[in-house]
Amino acid sequence: MHSLDIDNDKEAREYKLDKVEVHSDEVGTLLSFKMDAAGQGLPEYAEAWVGVRDSKGAFVKGREPFADDEGDFLTNAEIVNGSWAVYIPTGALLHEKEGVYRVCSIVVCEDPEDEDYGLVSGFVNHDVMLPAPRKWDIIEWLRPIVDLVGLLAGVAGMKSKDEFLMLAENFVDWFEYEEVLDIDLLADALAKPSEGAEMADAAMSIQLRMPEVMPENVVATLLSLFDIPLEHHDKLEGSAKAEATFVKKVADVYGIHGNRWKDLLATFQNVQAAED
């Protein structure tokens, strides 16, 4: 695998981290990194390809969708002004036991000659305590976004199995999880959000489980899955108006107001027009 072949790259340098924050929940571990990008010669934007090493230095294997072509655990994130964050679901790791593991972020910059992979410029290591192995449940990892979509489905008045199967199929297509998500299980999860699930909590939890997904993309996901014409919000009635109000409240939770909200709608409409 290109990015994890860092041990054979003699020109790769080790970058220095300024700060690491670690947060854990019952499903996995969120790591937020910060380094002085400009001071270490990195461009404003780069990418981190993140693997996990065991005590022997070998890369730990992973489960889909957290596995590269050779089966090693792999996740990635954009590095913006020296900051990036990744979530490591415990169940997606094929590690042997609880213990200290080395999280290795391979720094990849744009390469005009290799658009697929880019140019590996160096790496960053950080040791972290990871929990004992656990069963991999992809829907459990996705539960915040599944709950949010399921709550909106309730607002939209969805009730039949066929409606939730169609929603599940669109969800899988949107996130490109065709090979890793069972449609029937996902439809059931969408039809039955977690007991006591609330919109604001689900929206904020997405930022923990899926830090690579920008708040604007969460809102765009809802707009797309439910085909909500928010540009005509004032003219909507019934369930359509309730759906639009729900999505606007999600945007409010993320602090998407004013021009930021207008830009989001404009971008979404342009993308939809291009696809049509």
GUBAMAR-300309 format. One line per 2 residues: number of its first residue (from 1); for each residue y negated, z, x negated of N, C-alpha, C, CB. Coordinates in steps of 0.2 Angstrom, whole numbers, plus 5000, padded with zeros to 4 digits. Glycine has a CB too. Layout:
REM residues N
NUM) Y Z X Y Z X Y Z X Y Z X | ...
This chain:
REM residues 276
1) 5006 5000 4996 5000 5000 5000 4994 5000 4996 5000 5006 5005 | 4989 4996 4997 4983 4994 4992 4979 5001 4991 4979 4989 4995
3) 4977 5004 4996 4973 5010 4995 4976 5016 4992 4970 5012 5002 | 4983 5017 4993 4986 5023 4990 4989 5021 4984 4991 5025 4995
5) 4988 5015 4981 4990 5014 4974 4985 5016 4969 4992 5006 4974 | 4982 5021 4971 4976 5024 4966 4979 5026 4959 4973 5029 4970
7) 4985 5028 4959 4987 5031 4953 4988 5025 4947 4994 5034 4954 | 4988 5019 4950 4989 5013 4945 4982 5010 4944 4994 5008 4947
9) 4977 5013 4946 4970 5010 4945 4967 5014 4940 4966 5010 4952 | 4967 5011 4934 4964 5015 4928 4956 5015 4929 4966 5011 4922
11) 4953 5011 4933 4946 5010 4933 4943 5015 4938 4944 5003 4934 | 4947 5018 4942 4945 5022 4948 4943 5029 4945 4951 5023 4953
13) 4937 5031 4948 4934 5037 4945 4935 5043 4950 4927 5036 4943 | 4935 5049 4948 4935 5054 4953 4928 5057 4955 4939 5060 4950
15) 4926 5057 4961 4920 5059 4963 4920 5066 4964 4917 5055 4969 | 4914 5069 4964 4913 5076 4965 4910 5078 4972 4908 5079 4960
17) 4914 5082 4975 4912 5084 4982 4907 5090 4981 4918 5087 4986 | 4902 5090 4986 4897 5095 4987 4899 5100 4992 4890 5092 4988
19) 4902 5098 4997 4904 5103 5003 4910 5100 5007 4898 5104 5007 | 4914 5105 5009 4920 5103 5013 4920 5109 5018 4926 5103 5009
21) 4920 5106 5025 4921 5111 5030 4928 5109 5033 4916 5110 5036 | 4932 5115 5035 4938 5114 5038 4939 5118 5044 4944 5117 5033
23) 4941 5114 5050 4942 5117 5056 4949 5115 5059 4936 5115 5061 | 4952 5120 5062 4959 5119 5064 4959 5120 5072 4964 5123 5060
25) 4964 5117 5075 4966 5119 5082 4973 5119 5082 4962 5114 5087 | 4976 5119 5088 4983 5120 5089 4987 5113 5087 4985 5122 5096
27) 4983 5108 5086 4986 5101 5085 4985 5099 5078 4983 5096 5090 | 4980 5101 5075 4979 5098 5068 4973 5101 5065 4978 5091 5068
29) 4971 5097 5059 4965 5100 5055 4960 5095 5054 4968 5102 5048 | 4954 5097 5055 4948 5093 5054 4945 5094 5048 4943 5093 5060
31) 4944 5089 5043 4940 5090 5037 4934 5086 5037 4945 5088 5031 | 4928 5089 5035 4922 5086 5035 4919 5086 5028 4916 5089 5040
33) 4918 5081 5025 4916 5080 5018 4909 5078 5017 4921 5075 5014 | 4906 5081 5011 4899 5079 5009 4899 5078 5002 4894 5084 5012
35) 4896 5073 4999 4895 5072 4992 4888 5068 4991 4900 5069 4989 | 4885 5069 4985 4879 5065 4984 4881 5058 4982 4876 5069 4978
37) 4881 5054 4987 4883 5047 4986 4878 5043 4981 4883 5043 4993 | 4872 5044 4982 4867 5040 4978 4867 5042 4971 4860 5041 4981
39) 4868 5049 4970 4868 5052 4963 4874 5050 4960 4868 5059 4964 | 4879 5048 4963 4886 5046 4960 4887 5038 4960 4892 5049 4963
41) 4882 5035 4962 4882 5027 4962 4885 5024 4968 4885 5025 4956 | 4886 5027 4973 4889 5024 4979 4884 5021 4984 4893 5029 4983
43) 4886 5016 4987 4881 5013 4992 4880 5017 4998 4884 5005 4994 | 4876 5015 5002 4874 5019 5008 4880 5020 5013 4868 5016 5012
45) 4884 5014 5013 4890 5014 5017 4896 5012 5013 4889 5009 5023 | 4902 5016 5014 4908 5014 5011 4913 5017 5016 4909 5018 5004
47) 4919 5017 5014 4925 5019 5018 4930 5024 5014 4929 5013 5021 | 4932 5028 5018 4937 5033 5015 4944 5032 5018 4935 5040 5016
49) 4949 5030 5014 4956 5029 5016 4959 5036 5014 4959 5023 5013 | 4962 5039 5018 4964 5046 5017 4971 5047 5018 4960 5051 5021
51) 4974 5050 5012 4982 5051 5012 4982 5059 5010 4985 5047 5007 | 4989 5061 5011 4990 5068 5009 4996 5068 5004 4992 5072 5016
53) 4995 5072 4998 5000 5073 4993 5003 5079 4994 4996 5072 4986 | 5010 5079 4992 5013 5086 4992 5012 5089 4985 5021 5085 4993
55) 5016 5094 4983 5015 5098 4977 5018 5094 4971 5019 5104 4977 | 5022 5089 4972 5024 5085 4967 5019 5079 4966 5031 5082 4968
57) 5014 5078 4970 5009 5073 4969 5011 5066 4973 5009 5071 4962 | 5017 5067 4977 5019 5061 4981 5015 5061 4987 5026 5061 4982
59) 5014 5055 4990 5010 5054 4996 5015 5056 5002 5007 5047 4997 | 5013 5060 5006 5017 5062 5012 5018 5056 5017 5015 5068 5015
61) 5024 5055 5020 5025 5050 5025 5021 5052 5031 5032 5049 5026 | 5020 5047 5036 5017 5048 5042 5020 5045 5048 5010 5046 5042
63) 5018 5047 5054 5021 5044 5060 5015 5039 5063 5023 5049 5065 | 5017 5034 5066 5012 5030 5070 5008 5034 5075 5016 5024 5073
65) 5001 5032 5075 4998 5027 5072 4995 5029 5065 4992 5024 5076 | 4997 5034 5062 4995 5037 5056 5000 5035 5050 4994 5045 5056
67) 5002 5029 5050 5006 5027 5044 5004 5020 5042 5013 5027 5047 | 5004 5019 5035 5003 5012 5032 5009 5008 5032 4999 5013 5025
69) 5008 5002 5029 5014 4998 5029 5020 5001 5025 5012 4991 5026 | 5019 5005 5021 5025 5008 5017 5027 5015 5020 5023 5009 5010
71) 5024 5017 5026 5026 5023 5029 5022 5029 5027 5033 5024 5028 | 5017 5029 5022 5013 5034 5020 5008 5036 5025 5010 5033 5013
73) 5007 5043 5026 5002 5045 5031 4995 5042 5029 5001 5053 5031 | 4991 5039 5033 4985 5036 5032 4980 5036 5038 4986 5029 5029
75) 4974 5039 5036 4969 5038 5041 4963 5036 5038 4968 5045 5045 | 4957 5034 5041 4951 5032 5038 4945 5034 5041 4952 5024 5037
77) 4940 5033 5038 4933 5035 5041 4928 5032 5037 4932 5043 5041 | 4922 5030 5040 4916 5028 5037 4913 5033 5033 4911 5024 5042
79) 4911 5031 5027 4907 5036 5023 4899 5034 5024 4909 5036 5015 | 4895 5038 5027 4888 5036 5028 4884 5041 5024 4887 5036 5036
81) 4880 5039 5020 4876 5043 5015 4880 5049 5012 4870 5046 5020 | 4886 5048 5010 4890 5053 5007 4894 5057 5012 4886 5057 5003
83) 4894 5056 5018 4897 5061 5023 4903 5057 5027 4892 5064 5028 | 4908 5060 5028 4914 5058 5032 4918 5063 5034 4918 5052 5028
85) 4922 5062 5039 4926 5067 5042 4933 5064 5045 4923 5071 5048 | 4938 5067 5044 4945 5065 5047 4949 5070 5050 4949 5062 5041
87) 4953 5069 5055 4957 5074 5058 4964 5072 5056 4956 5073 5066 | 4968 5077 5054 4975 5076 5052 4979 5080 5057 4976 5079 5045
89) 4982 5076 5062 4987 5079 5067 4993 5082 5063 4989 5074 5072 | 4995 5088 5064 5000 5091 5060 5007 5087 5062 5001 5098 5062
91) 5008 5085 5068 5014 5082 5070 5015 5075 5067 5014 5081 5077 | 5009 5072 5065 5009 5065 5062 5011 5065 5055 5002 5062 5063
93) 5012 5071 5052 5014 5071 5045 5021 5073 5045 5010 5077 5042 | 5025 5069 5040 5032 5071 5039 5032 5075 5033 5036 5064 5038
95) 5029 5081 5033 5029 5086 5027 5035 5091 5028 5022 5089 5026 | 5037 5094 5023 5043 5098 5023 5041 5105 5026 5046 5099 5016
97) 5035 5108 5024 5034 5115 5026 5027 5116 5026 5038 5120 5021 | 5025 5122 5029 5018 5125 5028 5016 5126 5021 5017 5131 5032
99) 5010 5125 5019 5008 5126 5012 5002 5122 5010 5014 5124 5008 | 5000 5122 5004 4994 5119 5002 4996 5112 5000 4991 5123 4995
101) 4992 5107 5002 4993 5100 5001 4986 5097 4999 4995 5096 5007 | 4987 5092 4995 4980 5089 4992 4979 5083 4997 4981 5087 4985
103) 4973 5083 5000 4970 5078 5004 4966 5073 4999 4966 5080 5010 | 4968 5067 4999 4965 5062 4994 4962 5057 4998 4971 5059 4989
105) 4955 5057 4997 4951 5051 5000 4950 5046 4995 4944 5054 5003 | 4952 5040 4996 4951 5034 4992 4945 5031 4994 4957 5029 4992
107) 4940 5030 4990 4933 5027 4992 4934 5020 4991 4928 5030 4987 | 4932 5016 4996 4933 5009 4996 4926 5006 4998 4938 5007 5001
109) 4924 5002 4994 4917 4998 4995 4919 4991 4997 4913 4999 4989 | 4914 4988 5000 4914 4981 5002 4916 4976 4996 4908 4978 5005
111) 4920 4972 4997 4922 4967 4991 4922 4960 4994 4929 4969 4988 | 4917 4956 4992 4917 4949 4995 4923 4945 4994 4911 4945 4991
113) 4927 4947 4989 4933 4943 4988 4939 4946 4991 4935 4943 4980 | 4939 4951 4995 4944 4955 4998 4942 4958 5004 4948 4960 4993
115) 4941 4954 5010 4938 4957 5016 4943 4962 5019 4936 4951 5021 | 4949 4961 5018 4954 4965 5022 4954 4972 5019 4961 4962 5021
117) 4954 4973 5012 4954 4980 5009 4948 4982 5006 4960 4979 5004 | 4944 4978 5003 4938 4980 5000 4940 4982 4993 4935 4986 5003
119) 4935 4985 4989 4936 4987 4982 4936 4994 4981 4930 4984 4978 | 4942 4996 4979 4943 5004 4977 4939 5006 4971 4950 5005 4976
121) 4934 5010 4973 4930 5012 4967 4931 5019 4964 4922 5012 4969 | 4935 5023 4968 4937 5030 4966 4940 5034 4971 4931 5033 4963
123) 4940 5041 4970 4944 5045 4975 4941 5052 4974 4951 5045 4973 | 4942 5056 4980 4940 5063 4980 4946 5067 4982 4934 5063 4985
125) 4948 5072 4979 4953 5077 4981 4951 5083 4983 4958 5078 4974 | 4954 5086 4988 4953 5093 4991 4959 5096 4993 4948 5093 4996
127) 4961 5102 4991 4967 5105 4993 4966 5109 4999 4969 5110 4987 | 4970 5109 5004 4970 5112 5010 4976 5115 5013 4967 5107 5016
129) 4976 5121 5016 4982 5124 5019 4984 5120 5025 4981 5131 5020 | 4990 5117 5026 4992 5114 5032 4998 5118 5035 4994 5107 5030
131) 4998 5118 5042 5003 5121 5046 5010 5119 5045 5001 5122 5053 | 5015 5122 5047 5022 5120 5047 5023 5114 5051 5026 5126 5050
133) 5028 5110 5050 5029 5104 5054 5030 5105 5061 5035 5100 5051 | 5028 5101 5065 5028 5101 5072 5030 5095 5076 5022 5104 5076
135) 5033 5095 5082 5034 5089 5085 5028 5084 5086 5037 5090 5092 | 5029 5078 5085 5023 5073 5086 5023 5071 5093 5024 5067 5081
137) 5017 5072 5096 5016 5071 5103 5009 5067 5103 5016 5077 5108 | 5009 5061 5103 5003 5057 5103 4998 5058 5109 5004 5049 5102
139) 5001 5059 5115 4996 5061 5120 4993 5068 5119 5000 5061 5127 | 4997 5073 5116 4994 5079 5115 4988 5078 5110 4999 5084 5112
141) 4988 5074 5105 4983 5073 5101 4977 5069 5104 4985 5068 5095 | 4978 5065 5109 4973 5061 5113 4971 5065 5119 4976 5054 5115
143) 4973 5071 5120 4972 5074 5126 4965 5075 5128 4975 5081 5126 | 4960 5076 5124 4953 5076 5126 4950 5070 5129 4948 5078 5120
145) 4952 5064 5126 4950 5058 5129 4954 5056 5135 4950 5052 5124 | 4960 5058 5135 4964 5057 5141 4962 5061 5147 4972 5059 5139
147) 4960 5067 5145 4957 5071 5151 4950 5069 5153 4956 5079 5148 | 4946 5066 5149 4940 5064 5151 4941 5058 5155 4935 5062 5145
149) 4945 5053 5153 4946 5047 5157 4950 5049 5164 4951 5042 5153 | 4954 5054 5164 4958 5056 5170 4953 5059 5175 4963 5061 5168
151) 4948 5063 5172 4943 5066 5176 4939 5061 5180 4938 5071 5172 | 4937 5056 5176 4933 5050 5179 4937 5046 5184 4931 5046 5174
153) 4944 5046 5183 4948 5043 5188 4948 5046 5194 4955 5042 5185 | 4948 5053 5194 4948 5057 5200 4941 5056 5204 4948 5064 5198
155) 4936 5055 5200 4929 5054 5203 4929 5047 5207 4923 5054 5198 | 4933 5042 5203 4933 5036 5206 4938 5035 5212 4936 5031 5201
157) 4942 5041 5214 4946 5041 5219 4953 5038 5218 4943 5037 5225 | 4955 5037 5212 4961 5034 5210 4967 5039 5213 4962 5032 5203
159) 4972 5036 5216 4977 5041 5218 4984 5038 5217 4976 5042 5225 | 4985 5031 5218 4992 5028 5218 4994 5028 5210 4991 5021 5221
161) 5001 5027 5210 5004 5026 5204 5002 5020 5200 5012 5026 5204 | 5002 5014 5204 5000 5008 5202 4993 5008 5199 5000 5003 5207
163) 4988 5012 5202 4981 5012 5199 4981 5015 5192 4977 5016 5204 | 4985 5021 5192 4986 5024 5185 4989 5020 5180 4989 5031 5186
165) 4994 5017 5182 4998 5012 5177 4993 5007 5175 5004 5009 5181 | 4989 5004 5179 4984 4999 5177 4979 5002 5172 4981 4996 5183
167) 4977 5008 5174 4972 5012 5169 4975 5013 5163 4970 5018 5173 | 4981 5015 5163 4985 5017 5156 4986 5010 5152 4992 5020 5158
169) 4987 5005 5155 4988 4998 5152 4981 4996 5148 4990 4993 5156 | 4976 4997 5152 4969 4996 5150 4967 5001 5144 4964 4996 5155
171) 4969 5007 5145 4968 5012 5139 4971 5010 5133 4970 5019 5142 | 4977 5008 5133 4981 5006 5128 4978 5000 5124 4989 5005 5129
173) 4976 4995 5128 4973 4989 5126 4967 4990 5122 4972 4984 5132 | 4963 4995 5125 4956 4996 5122 4957 5000 5116 4952 5001 5127
175) 4961 5004 5115 4962 5008 5108 4967 5004 5104 4964 5015 5110 | 4970 4999 5106 4975 4995 5102 4981 5000 5100 4972 4992 5096
177) 4984 5003 5105 4990 5007 5104 4996 5005 5107 4988 5015 5106 | 4997 4998 5108 5002 4995 5112 5009 4997 5109 5002 4988 5111
179) 5010 4998 5103 5016 5000 5100 5018 5007 5099 5017 4997 5093 | 5013 5012 5101 5014 5019 5100 5013 5023 5106 5009 5021 5095
181) 5011 5020 5112 5010 5024 5118 5014 5022 5123 5003 5024 5120 | 5018 5027 5127 5022 5025 5132 5018 5025 5138 5028 5030 5133
183) 5017 5019 5142 5013 5018 5147 5014 5023 5153 5014 5011 5150 | 5021 5024 5155 5022 5028 5160 5020 5035 5159 5030 5028 5162
185) 5021 5038 5153 5019 5045 5151 5012 5045 5151 5022 5046 5144 | 5008 5040 5148 5001 5040 5148 4998 5040 5155 4998 5034 5144
187) 5001 5036 5160 4999 5036 5167 4999 5043 5170 5003 5030 5171 | 5005 5046 5169 5006 5053 5172 5001 5058 5169 5013 5055 5170
189) 4999 5057 5162 4994 5062 5159 4987 5060 5162 4994 5061 5152 | 4986 5054 5163 4979 5052 5166 4978 5055 5173 4978 5045 5166
191) 4984 5055 5177 4984 5057 5184 4983 5064 5185 4990 5054 5187 | 4985 5068 5179 4985 5075 5179 4982 5078 5173 4993 5078 5180
193) 4975 5078 5173 4972 5081 5167 4974 5088 5167 4964 5081 5169 | 4972 5091 5161 4974 5098 5159 4971 5103 5164 4972 5100 5152
195) 4975 5108 5166 4973 5113 5171 4966 5116 5168 4978 5118 5172 | 4961 5115 5172 4954 5118 5171 4950 5114 5166 4955 5125 5167
197) 4952 5108 5165 4949 5103 5161 4942 5102 5164 4952 5096 5160 | 4937 5102 5160 4930 5100 5162 4927 5095 5157 4926 5107 5161
199) 4922 5091 5160 4920 5085 5157 4917 5087 5150 4915 5082 5162 | 4912 5092 5150 4909 5093 5144 4913 5095 5138 4903 5099 5145
201) 4918 5100 5140 4923 5102 5135 4927 5096 5132 4927 5108 5138 | 4929 5092 5137 4933 5086 5135 4929 5082 5130 4936 5083 5141
203) 4923 5080 5132 4919 5076 5128 4918 5079 5121 4912 5075 5132 | 4916 5085 5121 4915 5088 5114 4921 5088 5110 4912 5095 5115
205) 4927 5089 5113 4933 5090 5109 4936 5083 5106 4939 5093 5114 | 4933 5078 5109 4935 5071 5106 4932 5071 5099 4932 5066 5111
207) 4926 5074 5098 4923 5074 5091 4927 5077 5086 4916 5076 5092 | 4931 5082 5089 4936 5086 5084 4942 5082 5083 4938 5093 5087
209) 4945 5079 5088 4952 5076 5087 4951 5069 5084 4955 5075 5094 | 4945 5065 5086 4944 5058 5084 4937 5058 5081 4945 5054 5090
211) 4936 5061 5075 4929 5061 5072 4926 5054 5071 4929 5065 5066 | 4931 5049 5070 4929 5042 5068 4926 5038 5074 4935 5038 5066
213) 4927 5041 5080 4924 5038 5086 4917 5041 5088 4929 5039 5093 | 4912 5036 5088 4905 5038 5089 4904 5040 5096 4901 5033 5086
215) 4900 5044 5098 4899 5046 5105 4897 5040 5109 4893 5051 5105 | 4893 5035 5106 4892 5029 5110 4898 5025 5112 4887 5025 5106
217) 4903 5026 5107 4909 5022 5109 4913 5026 5114 4913 5022 5103 | 4913 5032 5115 4916 5036 5120 4913 5034 5127 4915 5043 5119
219) 4906 5033 5127 4903 5031 5133 4905 5024 5135 4895 5032 5133 | 4905 5019 5130 4907 5012 5131 4914 5012 5133 4906 5008 5124
221) 4919 5016 5131 4925 5016 5133 4926 5018 5141 4930 5022 5130 | 4922 5022 5143 4922 5024 5150 4919 5018 5154 4918 5030 5152
223) 4913 5015 5152 4910 5010 5155 4915 5004 5156 4904 5007 5152 | 4919 5003 5151 4924 4997 5151 4930 4998 5155 4926 4995 5144
225) 4933 5004 5154 4939 5005 5158 4938 5005 5166 4942 5012 5156 | 4932 5007 5168 4930 5008 5175 4925 5003 5177 4927 5015 5176
227) 4923 4998 5173 4919 4992 5175 4913 4995 5179 4923 4987 5179 | 4909 4999 5176 4903 5003 5179 4897 4999 5178 4903 5010 5177
229) 4894 4996 5182 4887 4992 5181 4881 4997 5181 4886 4987 5187 | 4881 5001 5176 4875 5006 5175 4868 5003 5175 4876 5010 5169
231) 4868 4996 5174 4861 4993 5174 4858 4993 5181 4861 4986 5171 | 4863 4994 5186 4861 4994 5193 4862 5001 5196 4864 4989 5197
233) 4861 5006 5192 4863 5013 5194 4859 5015 5201 4861 5018 5189 | 4853 5013 5201 4849 5015 5207 4851 5012 5213 4841 5014 5206
235) 4855 5007 5213 4857 5003 5219 4864 5005 5221 4856 4996 5218 | 4868 5009 5217 4875 5010 5218 4875 5015 5223 4878 5013 5211
237) 4881 5015 5227 4883 5020 5232 4890 5022 5232 4881 5016 5239 | 4891 5028 5235 4898 5030 5236 4901 5032 5229 4902 5025 5239
239) 4908 5030 5228 4911 5032 5222 4908 5028 5216 4919 5030 5223 | 4906 5022 5217 4902 5019 5211 4897 5023 5208 4900 5012 5213
241) 4893 5026 5213 4887 5030 5210 4889 5036 5207 4882 5031 5216 | 4895 5039 5210 4898 5045 5207 4900 5044 5200 4903 5048 5212
243) 4904 5038 5199 4906 5036 5192 4901 5035 5187 4910 5030 5193 | 4895 5032 5190 4890 5031 5185 4886 5037 5183 4884 5026 5188
245) 4886 5042 5188 4883 5049 5187 4887 5052 5182 4882 5053 5193 | 4894 5052 5182 4898 5055 5178 4897 5053 5171 4906 5054 5180
247) 4897 5046 5170 4896 5043 5163 4889 5045 5160 4897 5036 5163 | 4884 5046 5164 4877 5048 5162 4878 5055 5160 4872 5047 5167
249) 4881 5059 5163 4882 5066 5161 4886 5067 5154 4886 5070 5166 | 4891 5062 5153 4894 5062 5147 4889 5060 5141 4900 5057 5147
251) 4885 5055 5143 4880 5053 5138 4875 5059 5136 4876 5047 5140 | 4873 5063 5142 4869 5069 5141 4872 5074 5136 4867 5072 5148
253) 4879 5075 5137 4882 5080 5133 4881 5078 5125 4890 5080 5135 | 4881 5071 5124 4881 5069 5117 4874 5068 5115 4885 5062 5116
255) 4869 5070 5119 4862 5069 5117 4860 5062 5117 4861 5072 5111 | 4863 5058 5121 4861 5050 5121 4856 5050 5127 4867 5046 5123
257) 4850 5050 5125 4844 5049 5130 4839 5044 5128 4840 5056 5131 | 4835 5042 5133 4829 5038 5131 4831 5031 5128 4824 5041 5127
259) 4828 5030 5123 4829 5023 5119 4836 5023 5117 4824 5022 5113 | 4839 5028 5115 4846 5028 5113 4851 5026 5118 4848 5035 5110
261) 4849 5028 5124 4853 5026 5130 4852 5019 5132 4851 5031 5136 | 4846 5017 5132 4844 5010 5133 4847 5005 5128 4836 5009 5133
263) 4847 5007 5122 4851 5003 5116 4858 5003 5118 4849 5006 5109 | 4861 5008 5120 4868 5008 5121 4870 5003 5127 4871 5015 5123
265) 4866 5004 5132 4867 4999 5138 4866 4992 5136 4863 5001 5143 | 4861 4991 5132 4860 4984 5130 4865 4981 5125 4853 4983 5126
267) 4868 4985 5121 4873 4983 5116 4880 4982 5120 4874 4988 5111 | 4881 4986 5125 4887 4986 5129 4887 4979 5133 4888 4992 5133
269) 4881 4978 5136 4881 4972 5140 4881 4966 5136 4874 4972 5144 | 4878 4966 5130 4879 4960 5125 4886 4959 5123 4875 4961 5119
271) 4890 4964 5122 4897 4963 5120 4901 4960 5126 4900 4970 5118 | 4900 4963 5132 4903 4961 5138 4902 4954 5139 4901 4965 5144
273) 4895 4952 5138 4893 4945 5140 4897 4940 5135 4886 4944 5139 | 4897 4942 5128 4901 4938 5123 4908 4937 5125 4899 4941 5116
275) 4911 4943 5127 4918 4942 5129 4920 4938 5135 4921 4949 5130 | 4915 4938 5140 4916 4934 5145 4915 4926 5144 4910 4936 5151
